[in-house]
Amino acid sequence: MPLFAILTLFPEALEPYLASSIVGIAQEKGAARILLVDFRDFARDRHRTVDERPFGGGPGMVLRPEPVVECVEWLEARHGRFRKLVMCPGGTPYEQRHAHELAEEERVLLLCGRYEGFDERIYELLELEPVSVGDYVLAGGELPALTLVESVARLLPGVLGDERSAVEDSFQQGGLDHPHYTRPRVYRGLEVPDVLLSGDHAKIARWRMERARARTRRYRPDLLGGAGDTDRIPGPQTP
């Protein structure tokens, strides 16, 4: 059962989602544990200050090293060593293969930044692995952290109602998923393909494979090249 520790300044923003849907089911079934930790609790002054202006000038504020490093040390003293990821737009792009990899870990720590980011010494002292969910910037790392947790939770045994759902997802075989249809058979003049109503499972399987390939060629031709696979999320590195 993997243990996820999410370090954030806004744990109350994550609580409702983590108690819902797939992630909530994973916890209810004992497939995963999730700890929300406010690293502001490790600030050293009475104002609970976690950020300061950057040396050298510039806009915004930078997260100080002491609260973050000491929070992680406190966690590892109680639970053991974590694999430590930091949500960062300059990190390694997150992919489905990484979700499978993290599903095999015993303990995963997800560090959520804010403001202009972290003091660089945090990366060095904690040996963080920067991970990105896309080439864009958000106000913080909370939404990316939820993305990672859910992508892993749905792979854990017993979480999904039908485990074939995870096996047949997009990216599982290197491409996108095939189109799906349900009732009604005709809607606004658009009909369900006849092959799906044929009962011929071999024909249905071939049709789905062909449509998956066609959809991948149209929307994600980059997935057909077969380049860029690595064994792990590279890290630590400077974002």
C-alpha positions, 0 to 999 in steps of 0.5 A: 500500500503506497503512502503519499505525503503531499506537502502544501501551504493549502491542505484545506484546498486538497481535502475535498478532492482527495476524499472523492471519487477514485482517490477516495475509493483507494483510501477507503479500500486500503489501497493507498494512504495520503498524508496532507502536511502543511510545511508552514507548521515548520516555520521558525518565527511567530508569524509562520513566515515561509517566504522571503524576497529573492537575493539579487532582486526581482519580482515575487517571493521565494520559499525559504529552505528551513520549513521545507527541509525540516518538514521532510526530515520530520516525515522521513524520521517517522515513516522512512525514506520517501521518493521525493518529487517536486511539482515544477513547470521546468521538470520532466514531463509526466507520462503514464509509464511514470504512473506505473513506476510510482505505483510500485513505490512504498512512499512518495512525497509530492512537494507543492510550490508557490510564489516564484518557487523554492530556494535552490538549496532545497533541491540540493539538500533533498535530492528532489526530482522535478516533475511537470504536468505540462508546459504552462504555469499555475499558481502552485503545485497542488493541482499537479500533485492531485493529477499524479496521485489520481493517475497512480491510484487508478492503477492500484489493485481493487480500486477500479470497478473493472481493472480492464479500464486501466489496461485499455486506457490511452497511453497504455499501449503507446497510443490513444484509446479507441472511440467509445459508444453507448445508448442511444443507437442513433442520436441526432442522425449519428449512428453507432458503427455497425461493427460494435453491434455485430457480436463478432469480438474479433472484428470489434477488436480489429476495429478498435485497434484501427480506430485507436491508431487513426486517432493517434495519427490525427491527434498525437503523431508524436506518440508513433515515433517510439523515441524518448523512453527512459526508465525513470523520471530523471532527477534531481535537476535544476528546473 
